[in-house]
Amino acid sequence: MSLFQDVRKEYSKVQWPKKKEIISSTVWVVVMAVILSIYLGVFDLIATRLLKNLVSLFGG
């Protein structure tokens, strides 16, 4: 059996996700990315202000 025949045989065994599963997973990833972006943005803002205050406090 050739490589391409083996690949074709294995390809037919693959169980592809349904459209609903793909949409659900995509929405979940986008929502989590937005939440993580907001979290990191807030953390960055707080850290920046804290460091600026520390630098100004110690005469930098």
PESULPE-V193504 format. One record per pair of residues at least 6 apart in sequence whose ideal C-beta (glycine too) atoms are under 8 Angstrom apart, sorted by sequence separation. I is the first residue (numbers start at 1). J is the second residue. D is the distance in Angstrom with one decimal. If there is no record, write none. Layout:
i->(I & I)
j->(J & J)
d->(D & D)
This chain:
i->(17)
j->(25)
d->(7.6)
